[in-house]
Amino acid sequence: QVQLVESGGGLVQPGKSLRLSCAATGFTFTTYPMNWFRQGPGKEREFVGSINGRGSSTSYADSVKGRFTISRDNAKHTVYLQMNSLKPEDTAVYYCNRGTYWGRGTQVTVSA
């Protein structure tokens, strides 16, 4: 069955960087685009970005454009979210997504 497992979250100071990973199993990884979402405290879950199956095309929410980068390693069945210049408002649980499938999320806290 499809499984998505996020890792790499933690506590980081504003302006610093963090890289999240999502390990995917149970499906033909290269066939599917992959997405990142996040849900901040008291907020709705929101789209962060996506990457196509080959890794040749990405799209981002305006709030993270220029700071976050999505990539994938199809040999490792893993998608990444590189987050730079982090802000306190980036604090959220970050989720990996493929269609109707979701990981459990990883907490990112940006605080001094």
PyRosetta script that sets phi, psi and omega in degrees:
from pyrosetta import init, pose_from_sequence

init()
pose = pose_from_sequence("QVQLVESGGGLVQPGKSLRLSCAATGFTFTTYPMNWFRQGPGKEREFVGSINGRGSSTSYADSVKGRFTISRDNAKHTVYLQMNSLKPEDTAVYYCNRGTYWGRGTQVTVSA")
pose.set_psi(1, 162.0)
pose.set_omega(1, -179.0)
pose.set_phi(2, -69.8)
pose.set_psi(2, 130.0)
pose.set_omega(2, 173.9)
pose.set_phi(3, -135.1)
pose.set_psi(3, 136.7)
pose.set_omega(3, 177.4)
pose.set_phi(4, -127.0)
pose.set_psi(4, 123.8)
pose.set_omega(4, -176.4)
pose.set_phi(5, -126.8)
pose.set_psi(5, 113.7)
pose.set_omega(5, 179.5)
pose.set_phi(6, -87.1)
pose.set_psi(6, 152.7)
pose.set_omega(6, 174.1)
pose.set_phi(7, -154.4)
pose.set_psi(7, 167.1)
pose.set_omega(7, 174.7)
pose.set_phi(8, 104.1)
pose.set_psi(8, -3.3)
pose.set_omega(8, 179.2)
pose.set_phi(9, -70.8)
pose.set_psi(9, 172.2)
pose.set_omega(9, 178.5)
pose.set_phi(10, 164.0)
pose.set_psi(10, -168.7)
pose.set_omega(10, 178.1)
pose.set_phi(11, -98.0)
pose.set_psi(11, 128.8)
pose.set_omega(11, -178.1)
pose.set_phi(12, -141.2)
pose.set_psi(12, 149.9)
pose.set_omega(12, 179.5)
pose.set_phi(13, -78.9)
pose.set_psi(13, 152.5)
pose.set_omega(13, 175.4)
pose.set_phi(14, -55.1)
pose.set_psi(14, 140.0)
pose.set_omega(14, -179.5)
pose.set_phi(15, 89.2)
pose.set_psi(15, -12.7)
pose.set_omega(15, -179.9)
pose.set_phi(16, -87.1)
pose.set_psi(16, -179.4)
pose.set_omega(16, -176.5)
pose.set_phi(17, -121.0)
pose.set_psi(17, 160.0)
pose.set_omega(17, 177.2)
pose.set_phi(18, -153.7)
pose.set_psi(18, 145.5)
pose.set_omega(18, 175.2)
pose.set_phi(19, -121.2)
pose.set_psi(19, 124.2)
pose.set_omega(19, 175.9)
pose.set_phi(20, -96.9)
pose.set_psi(20, 150.1)
pose.set_omega(20, 176.2)
pose.set_phi(21, -125.1)
pose.set_psi(21, 152.1)
pose.set_omega(21, 174.4)
pose.set_phi(22, -135.3)
pose.set_psi(22, 112.3)
pose.set_omega(22, 178.0)
pose.set_phi(23, -91.7)
pose.set_psi(23, 127.3)
pose.set_omega(23, -175.1)
pose.set_phi(24, -114.2)
pose.set_psi(24, 137.7)
pose.set_omega(24, 175.8)
pose.set_phi(25, -139.9)
pose.set_psi(25, 160.7)
pose.set_omega(25, 172.8)
pose.set_phi(26, 93.4)
pose.set_psi(26, 5.4)
pose.set_omega(26, 177.2)
pose.set_phi(27, -157.3)
pose.set_psi(27, 168.1)
pose.set_omega(27, -179.8)
pose.set_phi(28, -76.6)
pose.set_psi(28, 98.8)
pose.set_omega(28, -167.0)
pose.set_phi(29, -57.2)
pose.set_psi(29, -43.5)
pose.set_omega(29, -173.2)
pose.set_phi(30, -68.3)
pose.set_psi(30, -14.3)
pose.set_omega(30, -176.7)
pose.set_phi(31, -76.4)
pose.set_psi(31, -23.9)
pose.set_omega(31, -167.4)
pose.set_phi(32, -115.4)
pose.set_psi(32, 140.5)
pose.set_omega(32, 166.3)
pose.set_phi(33, -69.5)
pose.set_psi(33, 154.5)
pose.set_omega(33, 179.9)
pose.set_phi(34, -125.3)
pose.set_psi(34, 148.9)
pose.set_omega(34, -174.9)
pose.set_phi(35, -128.3)
pose.set_psi(35, 155.4)
pose.set_omega(35, 168.4)
pose.set_phi(36, -118.9)
pose.set_psi(36, 136.0)
pose.set_omega(36, 173.0)
pose.set_phi(37, -126.0)
pose.set_psi(37, 167.6)
pose.set_omega(37, 174.2)
pose.set_phi(38, -147.0)
pose.set_psi(38, 156.0)
pose.set_omega(38, 176.7)
pose.set_phi(39, -136.8)
pose.set_psi(39, 110.7)
pose.set_omega(39, 178.4)
pose.set_phi(40, -82.4)
pose.set_psi(40, 166.2)
pose.set_omega(40, -178.9)
pose.set_phi(41, -58.9)
pose.set_psi(41, 124.1)
pose.set_omega(41, 179.0)
pose.set_phi(42, 72.9)
pose.set_psi(42, 13.6)
pose.set_omega(42, -177.0)
pose.set_phi(43, -119.3)
pose.set_psi(43, 164.7)
pose.set_omega(43, 173.8)
pose.set_phi(44, -75.8)
pose.set_psi(44, 155.7)
pose.set_omega(44, 173.4)
pose.set_phi(45, -66.9)
pose.set_psi(45, 135.4)
pose.set_omega(45, -177.3)
pose.set_phi(46, -130.3)
pose.set_psi(46, 151.8)
pose.set_omega(46, 177.9)
pose.set_phi(47, -70.4)
pose.set_psi(47, 136.1)
pose.set_omega(47, 175.9)
pose.set_phi(48, -106.0)
pose.set_psi(48, -50.9)
pose.set_omega(48, -179.1)
pose.set_phi(49, -177.1)
pose.set_psi(49, 171.0)
pose.set_omega(49, -179.9)
pose.set_phi(50, -146.7)
pose.set_psi(50, 162.9)
pose.set_omega(50, 178.6)
pose.set_phi(51, -141.3)
pose.set_psi(51, 141.0)
pose.set_omega(51, -179.4)
pose.set_phi(52, -77.5)
pose.set_psi(52, 175.4)
pose.set_omega(52, -172.6)
pose.set_phi(53, -61.0)
pose.set_psi(53, -36.8)
pose.set_omega(53, -177.9)
pose.set_phi(54, -86.5)
pose.set_psi(54, -10.7)
pose.set_omega(54, -178.2)
pose.set_phi(55, 82.4)
pose.set_psi(55, 13.7)
pose.set_omega(55, -175.5)
pose.set_phi(56, -93.7)
pose.set_psi(56, -8.9)
pose.set_omega(56, -177.4)
pose.set_phi(57, -141.9)
pose.set_psi(57, 135.2)
pose.set_omega(57, 178.5)
pose.set_phi(58, -132.5)
pose.set_psi(58, 159.6)
pose.set_omega(58, 173.0)
pose.set_phi(59, -144.0)
pose.set_psi(59, 153.1)
pose.set_omega(59, -173.4)
pose.set_phi(60, -139.6)
pose.set_psi(60, 153.3)
pose.set_omega(60, 169.4)
pose.set_phi(61, -68.8)
pose.set_psi(61, 148.6)
pose.set_omega(61, -179.5)
pose.set_phi(62, -57.4)
pose.set_psi(62, -32.5)
pose.set_omega(62, -175.5)
pose.set_phi(63, -67.4)
pose.set_psi(63, -19.8)
pose.set_omega(63, -177.4)
pose.set_phi(64, -118.8)
pose.set_psi(64, -6.2)
pose.set_omega(64, -176.0)
pose.set_phi(65, -59.0)
pose.set_psi(65, 132.0)
pose.set_omega(65, -179.1)
pose.set_phi(66, 89.5)
pose.set_psi(66, -13.7)
pose.set_omega(66, 179.1)
pose.set_phi(67, -114.5)
pose.set_psi(67, -33.6)
pose.set_omega(67, -177.9)
pose.set_phi(68, -107.9)
pose.set_psi(68, 147.0)
pose.set_omega(68, 177.6)
pose.set_phi(69, -135.6)
pose.set_psi(69, 129.0)
pose.set_omega(69, 175.9)
pose.set_phi(70, -100.6)
pose.set_psi(70, 137.5)
pose.set_omega(70, 175.1)
pose.set_phi(71, -143.6)
pose.set_psi(71, 170.1)
pose.set_omega(71, 177.8)
pose.set_phi(72, -146.0)
pose.set_psi(72, 150.2)
pose.set_omega(72, 173.5)
pose.set_phi(73, -118.1)
pose.set_psi(73, 100.3)
pose.set_omega(73, -175.3)
pose.set_phi(74, -67.5)
pose.set_psi(74, -25.8)
pose.set_omega(74, 177.3)
pose.set_phi(75, -68.8)
pose.set_psi(75, -29.9)
pose.set_omega(75, -179.3)
pose.set_phi(76, -100.3)
pose.set_psi(76, 0.5)
pose.set_omega(76, -178.3)
pose.set_phi(77, 53.4)
pose.set_psi(77, 45.2)
pose.set_omega(77, -175.3)
pose.set_phi(78, -133.8)
pose.set_psi(78, 139.4)
pose.set_omega(78, 173.9)
pose.set_phi(79, -117.0)
pose.set_psi(79, 145.2)
pose.set_omega(79, -174.5)
pose.set_phi(80, -121.3)
pose.set_psi(80, 154.4)
pose.set_omega(80, 171.6)
pose.set_phi(81, -131.1)
pose.set_psi(81, 104.7)
pose.set_omega(81, 176.5)
pose.set_phi(82, -87.4)
pose.set_psi(82, 122.0)
pose.set_omega(82, -176.9)
pose.set_phi(83, -117.0)
pose.set_psi(83, 116.7)
pose.set_omega(83, 179.3)
pose.set_phi(84, -113.9)
pose.set_psi(84, 163.5)
pose.set_omega(84, 177.8)
pose.set_phi(85, 48.1)
pose.set_psi(85, 50.1)
pose.set_omega(85, -175.3)
pose.set_phi(86, -65.3)
pose.set_psi(86, 145.6)
pose.set_omega(86, -179.5)
pose.set_phi(87, -120.5)
pose.set_psi(87, 156.9)
pose.set_omega(87, 176.9)
pose.set_phi(88, -55.1)
pose.set_psi(88, -32.4)
pose.set_omega(88, 180.0)
pose.set_phi(89, -72.9)
pose.set_psi(89, -6.2)
pose.set_omega(89, 173.1)
pose.set_phi(90, -82.5)
pose.set_psi(90, -6.0)
pose.set_omega(90, 177.8)
pose.set_phi(91, -59.4)
pose.set_psi(91, 123.7)
pose.set_omega(91, -175.7)
pose.set_phi(92, -176.4)
pose.set_psi(92, 168.3)
pose.set_omega(92, 164.6)
pose.set_phi(93, -89.0)
pose.set_psi(93, 127.9)
pose.set_omega(93, -177.2)
pose.set_phi(94, -103.2)
pose.set_psi(94, 131.7)
pose.set_omega(94, -175.3)
pose.set_phi(95, -119.7)
pose.set_psi(95, 140.1)
pose.set_omega(95, 170.7)
pose.set_phi(96, -91.4)
pose.set_psi(96, 142.5)
pose.set_omega(96, -174.4)
pose.set_phi(97, -143.3)
pose.set_psi(97, 141.4)
pose.set_omega(97, 167.7)
pose.set_phi(98, -138.0)
pose.set_psi(98, 103.3)
pose.set_omega(98, 179.0)
pose.set_phi(99, 61.4)
pose.set_psi(99, -117.7)
pose.set_omega(99, -178.7)
pose.set_phi(100, -91.2)
pose.set_psi(100, 3.3)
pose.set_omega(100, -178.1)
pose.set_phi(101, -101.4)
pose.set_psi(101, 136.5)
pose.set_omega(101, -178.3)
pose.set_phi(102, -131.9)
pose.set_psi(102, 145.2)
pose.set_omega(102, 168.0)
pose.set_phi(103, -79.0)
pose.set_psi(103, -179.5)
pose.set_omega(103, -180.0)
pose.set_phi(104, -84.2)
pose.set_psi(104, -15.0)
pose.set_omega(104, 177.4)
pose.set_phi(105, 96.1)
pose.set_psi(105, 159.1)
pose.set_omega(105, 175.3)
pose.set_phi(106, -136.2)
pose.set_psi(106, 135.2)
pose.set_omega(106, -174.2)
pose.set_phi(107, -82.2)
pose.set_psi(107, 131.1)
pose.set_omega(107, 172.4)
pose.set_phi(108, -119.5)
pose.set_psi(108, 124.0)
pose.set_omega(108, 178.4)
pose.set_phi(109, -122.2)
pose.set_psi(109, 123.7)
pose.set_omega(109, 179.6)
pose.set_phi(110, -110.9)
pose.set_psi(110, 110.5)
pose.set_omega(110, -175.4)
pose.set_phi(111, -156.9)
pose.set_psi(111, 146.2)
pose.set_omega(111, 176.1)
pose.set_phi(112, -78.7)
pose.dump_pdb("model.pdb")
